[in-house]
Amino acid sequence: MLFRSAPDPVTPEPQPATGTRATIGNGVVMEIEAPNRHRRTKKVWYEVFFSADDPQGTVTFQFKKGSKTKTKTVPVVDGVAEYKWKPGKKWRTGRTTVTATYLPSTGSPYEAAAVKARPRIRR
């Protein structure tokens, strides 16, 4: 008699990012805070705030401009996920798309979601 193992838990894919705010369930909202302009020579904080203090999981920041991409995953601590980013010297000026994707930890009542901002990178 053969026994089947339990299937691996599947993490649902987040809905595509449509703006700076997204609902993750139970009336909790996540919002990205990004500067409108960012000098290429400065480090600037990019933050995701949650309306509740208890969401556990990680937020993946993806910075994308043309074919260049920078990805960084940070944990959510006290309802905030933050990353300080400085574009490299070869990062082109102009609009950069910043996407923050929330992935809840296993057993969390919240859903995966994504938010997006488009800061302007200057010299």
C-alpha positions in Angstrom: 0.0 0.0 0.0 1.4 3.4 -1.0 1.0 6.5 1.0 0.8 9.9 -0.5 2.5 12.8 1.1 0.7 16.0 1.7 1.1 18.6 -1.0 3.3 21.5 -0.5 1.5 24.7 0.6 1.1 27.0 -2.3 1.7 30.7 -1.8 -0.9 32.7 -3.9 0.5 35.1 -6.4 -0.2 38.7 -5.5 -2.5 40.8 -7.7 -0.7 43.1 -10.1 0.3 46.4 -8.5 -2.0 49.2 -9.6 -1.1 52.1 -7.2 0.4 53.2 -4.0 -2.2 51.4 -1.8 -3.4 47.8 -1.6 -5.7 45.8 0.7 -4.2 42.7 2.2 -7.3 41.4 3.9 -9.3 41.9 7.2 -9.5 45.7 6.4 -5.7 46.1 6.6 -4.1 48.4 4.0 -0.5 48.6 2.9 0.9 51.8 1.4 4.3 52.6 -0.2 6.0 55.8 0.6 8.6 56.9 -2.0 10.1 60.2 -2.9 8.9 62.0 -6.0 12.5 62.8 -6.9 15.7 61.0 -6.0 19.2 62.2 -6.6 21.5 59.5 -8.0 24.2 60.3 -5.4 21.9 60.1 -2.3 20.6 57.1 -0.3 16.8 57.5 0.3 14.4 55.5 2.4 11.7 53.5 0.6 9.0 52.4 3.1 5.9 50.3 3.1 3.5 51.0 6.0 0.7 48.7 7.1 -2.4 49.9 8.9 -2.0 47.1 11.5 1.1 46.4 13.6 0.9 42.6 13.3 1.4 41.6 9.7 4.2 39.0 9.6 6.1 38.3 6.5 8.4 39.9 4.0 8.3 42.7 1.5 10.3 42.5 -1.7 11.4 45.8 -3.2 12.1 45.7 -7.0 13.6 48.7 -8.7 13.4 48.6 -12.5 14.6 50.9 -15.2 14.9 49.6 -18.7 16.8 46.3 -18.6 18.3 47.1 -15.1 16.7 45.5 -12.1 17.6 45.6 -8.4 15.7 43.4 -5.9 15.9 43.4 -2.1 13.8 41.4 0.4 13.3 42.9 3.9 11.2 41.7 6.9 8.1 43.5 8.2 8.9 44.9 11.7 6.1 46.6 13.7 4.0 47.2 10.6 6.8 48.8 8.6 9.2 47.5 6.0 11.9 49.8 4.9 15.0 49.8 2.6 17.5 52.6 2.0 18.5 52.6 -1.7 21.1 54.5 -3.7 21.1 54.1 -7.5 24.4 53.1 -9.0 26.5 55.3 -11.3 25.3 53.4 -14.3 21.6 53.7 -13.3 19.9 55.9 -16.0 18.1 59.1 -15.1 14.3 59.3 -15.6 11.3 57.4 -14.1 12.1 54.2 -12.3 9.4 51.8 -11.3 9.5 50.6 -7.6 7.3 47.6 -6.9 6.9 46.4 -3.3 5.4 42.9 -3.0 4.1 41.7 0.4 4.3 37.9 1.1 2.7 36.9 4.3 4.3 34.2 6.5 2.7 30.8 6.8 -0.6 30.8 8.8 -1.1 34.5 8.4 -4.7 35.7 7.9 -3.4 38.3 5.3 -3.1 37.9 1.5 -0.2 38.7 -0.8 -0.3 42.1 -2.4 1.8 44.5 -4.4 2.1 48.3 -4.6 4.0 50.5 -7.0 5.5 54.0 -7.2 7.5 55.8 -9.9 10.1 58.2 -8.6 12.2 60.3 -10.9 15.9 59.7 -10.7 18.0 62.8 -11.2 21.8 63.4 -11.6 
